[in-house]
């Protein structure tokens, strides 16, 4: 059973959704009913709970032992980042290049907290990608 109630913590700007569970069983056992209250306004505007995860994709060209950064970007979904990286790697691998140039990429998982500056502790490489001689992009999970 769910009942909307005006929230007093945010001066009535939001509605509390009060969810009562086990009402019939609690009344039958002469126990107190449990209720969970969630305010739709207070909970969504709490800056301490706003954590965002992003997936960065980066393409590198390696020539004579030197990595050169190529196309890169950020997506909110891992699958989207992997598809975009796959497309970029195929495009660069299809270009006529020198014999000693290899193209590879990686997916980096990063967590952003609200109101903080991103730093390297929230950055973790989760996939590396290479292009095989047949032109297929191979992803390999990085274990940390």
C-alpha positions as CSV (number, residue, x, y, z in Angstrom):
1,X,0.0,0.0,0.0
2,X,1.4,3.4,-1.0
3,X,0.3,6.7,0.3
4,X,1.5,10.2,-0.8
5,X,2.2,12.6,2.1
6,X,3.6,16.1,2.0
7,X,7.2,16.2,3.1
8,X,8.1,18.4,6.1
9,X,11.9,18.3,5.6
10,X,11.8,20.3,2.4
11,X,8.9,22.6,3.5
12,X,6.3,20.8,1.5
13,X,8.0,21.1,-1.9
14,X,8.1,17.3,-2.3
15,X,5.9,14.4,-1.7
16,X,6.8,11.5,0.5
17,X,5.9,8.1,-0.8
18,X,5.1,6.0,2.3
19,X,5.2,2.3,1.5
20,X,3.7,0.0,4.1
21,X,4.6,-3.6,4.0
22,X,3.1,-6.5,5.9
23,X,0.1,-4.5,7.2
24,X,-2.2,-7.5,7.4
25,X,0.3,-9.8,9.0
26,X,1.4,-7.1,11.5
27,X,-2.2,-6.4,12.5
28,X,-2.9,-10.1,12.9
29,X,0.1,-10.6,15.2
30,X,-0.7,-7.3,17.1
31,X,2.7,-5.9,16.0
32,X,3.7,-2.4,14.7
33,X,3.5,-1.9,11.0
34,X,6.7,-1.0,9.2
35,X,6.7,1.9,6.8
36,X,9.4,3.2,4.5
37,X,9.3,6.9,3.6
38,X,11.0,8.3,0.5
39,X,10.7,12.0,-0.5
40,X,11.0,12.5,-4.2
41,X,12.3,16.0,-3.8
42,X,14.8,15.6,-0.9
43,X,16.3,12.4,-2.2
44,X,16.9,13.6,-5.7
45,X,18.5,16.9,-4.7
46,X,20.9,15.5,-2.1
47,X,24.3,16.4,-3.6
48,X,26.1,13.7,-1.5
49,X,24.2,10.9,-3.4
50,X,24.8,12.2,-6.9
51,X,27.6,9.9,-8.2
52,X,28.0,9.6,-12.0
53,X,30.0,7.0,-13.8
54,X,31.4,7.6,-17.2
55,X,33.4,5.5,-19.7
56,X,36.2,7.1,-21.6
57,X,37.5,5.6,-24.8
58,X,41.0,6.4,-26.2
59,X,42.7,5.4,-29.4
60,X,46.5,5.3,-29.6
61,X,48.9,4.8,-32.5
62,X,52.2,3.3,-31.5
63,X,55.2,3.9,-33.7
64,X,58.9,3.2,-32.7
65,X,57.8,2.6,-29.1
66,X,56.0,6.0,-28.8
67,X,52.3,6.2,-28.1
68,X,50.4,9.0,-29.8
69,X,46.9,9.8,-28.7
70,X,44.3,9.8,-31.4
71,X,40.5,10.1,-31.2
72,X,39.0,9.9,-27.8
73,X,35.7,10.6,-26.1
74,X,33.4,9.9,-23.1
75,X,30.1,8.0,-22.9
76,X,27.7,7.3,-20.1
77,X,27.4,3.6,-21.0
78,X,30.0,1.0,-21.3
79,X,28.5,-0.7,-24.4
80,X,28.3,2.7,-26.2
81,X,31.9,3.4,-25.4
82,X,33.0,0.0,-26.7
83,X,31.0,0.5,-30.0
84,X,32.5,3.9,-30.5
85,X,36.0,2.7,-29.8
86,X,35.5,-0.2,-32.2
87,X,34.4,2.1,-35.0
88,X,37.3,4.5,-34.4
89,X,39.8,1.6,-34.4
90,X,38.5,0.1,-37.6
91,X,38.6,3.5,-39.3
92,X,42.3,4.1,-38.3
93,X,43.3,0.6,-39.1
94,X,41.8,0.9,-42.6
95,X,43.9,4.0,-43.4
96,X,47.1,3.4,-45.3
97,X,49.8,3.6,-42.7
98,X,53.5,2.8,-42.2
99,X,54.5,-0.7,-41.6
100,X,55.6,-0.2,-38.0
101,X,52.5,1.6,-36.7
102,X,50.1,-0.3,-34.5
103,X,46.7,1.0,-33.5
104,X,45.2,0.1,-30.1
105,X,42.7,1.5,-27.7
106,X,41.3,1.3,-24.2
107,X,38.2,1.9,-22.1
108,X,38.6,3.7,-18.8
109,X,35.9,3.6,-16.1
110,X,35.7,6.8,-14.1
111,X,33.5,7.8,-11.2
112,X,32.6,11.5,-10.7
113,X,31.3,12.7,-7.3
114,X,29.1,15.9,-7.2
115,X,31.1,19.0,-6.3
116,X,34.6,17.3,-6.5
117,X,37.4,17.6,-9.0
118,X,38.1,14.3,-10.8
119,X,41.3,12.7,-9.9
120,X,43.3,9.6,-10.8
121,X,42.0,7.4,-8.0
122,X,38.6,7.2,-9.6
123,X,40.1,6.2,-12.9
124,X,40.4,2.5,-13.8
125,X,41.3,0.9,-17.1
126,X,38.8,-1.9,-17.7
127,X,39.4,-3.0,-21.4
128,X,42.2,-2.8,-23.9
129,X,41.4,-3.3,-27.6
130,X,43.6,-4.3,-30.6
131,X,42.9,-4.8,-34.2
132,X,43.9,-8.2,-35.5
133,X,45.2,-8.8,-39.1
134,X,41.7,-9.7,-40.3
135,X,40.4,-6.3,-39.2
136,X,38.5,-7.5,-36.2
137,X,38.6,-5.5,-33.0
138,X,39.5,-7.7,-30.0
139,X,38.7,-6.6,-26.5
140,X,40.6,-7.9,-23.5
141,X,39.5,-7.3,-19.9
142,X,42.1,-5.7,-17.7
143,X,42.2,-7.3,-14.2
144,X,43.5,-5.0,-11.5
